[in-house]
Amino acid sequence: MAVSANRLELLQIADAVAREKVIDRTIVLAAMEDAIAKAARSRYGAETDIHAEINPRTGELRLARHLQVVEDVEDMATQISLDDARRHNPAAQVGDVIADTLPPFDFGRIAAQSAKQVIVQKVREAERDRQYEEYKDRIGEIVNGTVKRAEYGNVIVDLGRGEAIVRRDELIPRETFRPGDRIRAYLYDVRRETRGPQIFLSRTHPQFMAKLFAQEVPEIYDGIVEVRAVARDPGSRAKIAVISRDSSIDPVGACVGMRGSRVQAVVQELQGEKIDIIPWSQDAATFIVNALQPAEVVKVVLDEDSERIEVVVPDEQLSLAIGRRGQNVRLASQLTGWDIDILTEAEESERRQKEFVERTKLFMEALDVDEVVGQLLASEGFSSVEEIAYVELPELSTIEGFDEETAQEIQTRAEEYLARLEAELDARRRELGVADELREIDGVTTAMLVAFGENGIKSIEDLAGCATDELAGWTERNGSETTRHKGILDDFEVSRQQAEDMIMAARVKAGWIEPPAEDEAEGEADGSGSPVQEQEG
């Protein structure tokens, strides 16, 4: 009976540990088997290959020493001769493994302590694996927990089946929690670490607010209303852009709720954070105007290549558009992904006047005309001498005060000016030592060749070795601040795609890469019957 009681006790312990740690019972039994095998090796020798097996139904323990069948025995602890093996099993062959059953024995104090450590370690590892597997699939969810303790401003949260941390910078400013407080937070990361899985929560993450709205607004939960973008200044103000898939449902009204009940529930959870709910629009200009609410916008000018937009507001609306410490425009920029420059009507008018004076002066000097003619050309919307040189003659002759002869003379002067400028630039290009073959790259002008030469790009290989950022420049964002780094071709209104095309063409011409497949297809379509041949530099 004593043996039966021990067996029963073994299974009861395994069941109790499995329930307490919320892990599989077989894992606990496997840990016990490993621990017993380790303790047996301390009795029979560390080099002995001992296996323990616990019957999961009866709790019966079986110890066995595994021996490999060989012709010549070199290690008595792990090998057995063929003759000896056939006494155990007449069908034994060389290479088989024989299980030699060992008698039960009493564990000593040290062996028992060692076995306990193995079991504790294995169970802890299984518990950590269970926690990681459970919570890694919950990234992006809101979780509820109880504050366990606060350490150096960080809050440790008990999730019931795991422990998480809300770092100090992930807490809403001026927010305090005490042990025992209930807390809701956004689970944004789970990492495997040596001390166990680390679960990271946040109450400042933009998606925390989006998920709170999903809990409060049935239309968002059902997918009828979609949250497209969120920008937050935690604890102060936030903007959320929403769109409805059903034209009969107002997305803003659905989020606000009856008498503001839905949005107030979110505001209360976020410690009074003011929330602007904005209708999302596919049209960038409309979306940005909406994002700058409550400020009114008079005019917008978009630069899609650099994702910048100029917004003109009435003089008295400037402070409202910018917001306290730039908060409104900063949140609008984060929400839309565009850099926003805000001008008043007076500033925009002053800038337009300055540009008008500069263009007038350019036309006076380049075309050798008086101020009245220069102003006429500038007021008609011409911004460069190239536009005048290549515009259709009838369009030029329709300007008030111009006849066909005057228009022809002005266009001739424009062409002569461009020819002189081209000659000067070409002379400068040769002086800098820029190779002629760079002219053959599509989109490269003589003025660009001069810029290349001034920046050390003098051959096809030099251009082929450039990065797109070097030519087109790049924008670097650090928090709310944006820094623009100029490129070699910044003054030529060259897009990133055009800069990349120039570099790729140079690499093809230098023989570094094969021409793109689509070029080959075009070559065959031309009827030449052969793909585009690689050009030599």
Secondary structure as GFF3:
##gff-version 3
##sequence-region A 1 537
A	DSSP	alpha_helix	2	21	.	.	.	ID=ss1
A	DSSP	alpha_helix	25	44	.	.	.	ID=ss2
A	DSSP	beta_strand	50	54	.	.	.	ID=ss3
A	DSSP	beta_strand	61	70	.	.	.	ID=ss4
A	DSSP	beta_strand	79	81	.	.	.	ID=ss5
A	DSSP	alpha_helix	82	88	.	.	.	ID=ss6
A	DSSP	beta_strand	97	102	.	.	.	ID=ss7
A	DSSP	alpha_helix	109	136	.	.	.	ID=ss8
A	DSSP	beta_strand	142	151	.	.	.	ID=ss9
A	DSSP	beta_strand	154	158	.	.	.	ID=ss10
A	DSSP	beta_strand	163	166	.	.	.	ID=ss11
A	DSSP	three_ten_helix	168	170	.	.	.	ID=ss12
A	DSSP	beta_strand	182	191	.	.	.	ID=ss13
A	DSSP	beta_strand	198	202	.	.	.	ID=ss14
A	DSSP	alpha_helix	206	216	.	.	.	ID=ss15
A	DSSP	alpha_helix	218	221	.	.	.	ID=ss16
A	DSSP	beta_strand	225	233	.	.	.	ID=ss17
A	DSSP	beta_strand	237	244	.	.	.	ID=ss18
A	DSSP	alpha_helix	251	256	.	.	.	ID=ss19
A	DSSP	three_ten_helix	258	260	.	.	.	ID=ss20
A	DSSP	alpha_helix	261	269	.	.	.	ID=ss21
A	DSSP	beta_strand	274	279	.	.	.	ID=ss22
A	DSSP	alpha_helix	284	291	.	.	.	ID=ss23
A	DSSP	beta_strand	299	303	.	.	.	ID=ss24
A	DSSP	beta_strand	308	313	.	.	.	ID=ss25
A	DSSP	three_ten_helix	315	317	.	.	.	ID=ss26
A	DSSP	alpha_helix	318	322	.	.	.	ID=ss27
A	DSSP	three_ten_helix	324	326	.	.	.	ID=ss28
A	DSSP	alpha_helix	327	336	.	.	.	ID=ss29
A	DSSP	beta_strand	339	344	.	.	.	ID=ss30
A	DSSP	alpha_helix	345	367	.	.	.	ID=ss31
A	DSSP	alpha_helix	371	379	.	.	.	ID=ss32
A	DSSP	alpha_helix	385	390	.	.	.	ID=ss33
A	DSSP	alpha_helix	393	397	.	.	.	ID=ss34
A	DSSP	alpha_helix	404	432	.	.	.	ID=ss35
A	DSSP	three_ten_helix	436	440	.	.	.	ID=ss36
A	DSSP	alpha_helix	446	454	.	.	.	ID=ss37
A	DSSP	alpha_helix	460	464	.	.	.	ID=ss38
A	DSSP	alpha_helix	468	472	.	.	.	ID=ss39
A	DSSP	beta_strand	474	478	.	.	.	ID=ss40
A	DSSP	beta_strand	481	485	.	.	.	ID=ss41
A	DSSP	three_ten_helix	490	492	.	.	.	ID=ss42
A	DSSP	alpha_helix	496	509	.	.	.	ID=ss43
A	DSSP	alpha_helix	517	525	.	.	.	ID=ss44
###
